[in-house]
Amino acid sequence: MREIGLWNAEDAVIWDYAAKHGFAIVTKDADFRQRSFVLGHPPKIVWLRLGNCSTNAIEALMRGRAAQIEEFLTDNEKSFLSIT
């Protein structure tokens, strides 16, 4: 987000940017979960249901679930994936 100038952007701006540019949003923020239920996709939402943890823990979780995430991203019907 920092690299594209959206570090402090509101959720709607991030949502629109991701949808316009074909990105998925990976987040711990429940607001994106709600937006996904209301608006569908694009963009797709990967919701990380983790408490406070290190970047290394998030990376390990996502690497361990890479196949599940890739399957989700290629499914035209699904909008939302929750990972714990």
C-alpha positions in Angstrom: 0.0 0.0 0.0 2.8 2.3 0.8 4.5 1.9 -2.6 1.3 2.9 -4.5 0.4 5.8 -2.2 -2.5 4.2 -0.4 -0.9 3.6 3.0 -3.5 5.8 4.8 -6.3 5.4 2.3 -9.9 4.7 3.2 -11.2 1.2 2.6 -13.4 2.3 -0.3 -10.3 3.7 -2.1 -8.3 0.5 -1.6 -11.3 -1.6 -2.7 -11.7 0.4 -5.9 -8.0 0.3 -6.7 -7.8 -3.4 -6.2 -10.9 -4.0 -8.3 -9.7 -1.7 -11.1 -6.2 -3.3 -11.3 -7.1 -7.0 -10.8 -5.7 -7.4 -7.3 -7.0 -9.4 -4.3 -7.0 -7.8 -0.9 -5.3 -9.8 1.9 -6.3 -8.3 5.2 -6.9 -8.8 8.9 -9.6 -6.0 8.8 -13.2 -7.3 9.2 -14.5 -4.2 7.3 -13.3 -5.7 4.1 -15.1 -9.0 5.0 -18.4 -7.0 5.3 -17.8 -5.1 2.1 -17.2 -8.4 0.3 -20.5 -9.8 1.5 -22.3 -6.7 0.3 -20.5 -6.0 -3.0 -19.1 -9.4 -4.0 -16.1 -9.4 -6.2 -13.9 -8.0 -7.7 -11.8 -7.7 -5.7 -11.5 -11.0 -3.9 -10.8 -10.9 -0.2 -8.5 -13.2 1.8 -9.3 -12.5 5.4 -6.5 -13.6 7.9 -8.1 -14.4 11.2 -5.1 -13.9 13.3 -4.5 -11.9 16.4 -1.3 -9.9 16.9 1.5 -11.8 15.3 4.7 -11.3 13.4 5.1 -10.8 9.6 6.9 -14.1 9.6 3.9 -15.9 11.1 1.6 -14.3 8.4 4.1 -15.4 5.7 4.2 -18.9 7.1 0.5 -19.2 7.2 0.1 -17.9 3.7 2.8 -20.2 2.3 1.2 -23.1 4.1 -2.1 -22.3 2.5 -0.8 -21.4 -1.0 -2.7 -24.1 -2.8 -6.0 -23.1 -1.1 -5.4 -19.4 -1.8 -4.6 -20.1 -5.5 -7.7 -22.3 -5.9 -9.8 -19.5 -4.4 -8.3 -16.9 -6.6 -9.1 -18.9 -9.8 -12.7 -19.7 -8.8 -15.0 -17.3 -10.6 -17.8 -17.8 -8.1 -16.1 -17.2 -4.7 -15.5 -13.7 -3.3 -14.2 -14.4 0.1 -11.7 -16.7 1.8 -11.2 -16.9 5.6 -7.9 -18.3 6.9 -7.2 -19.1 10.5 
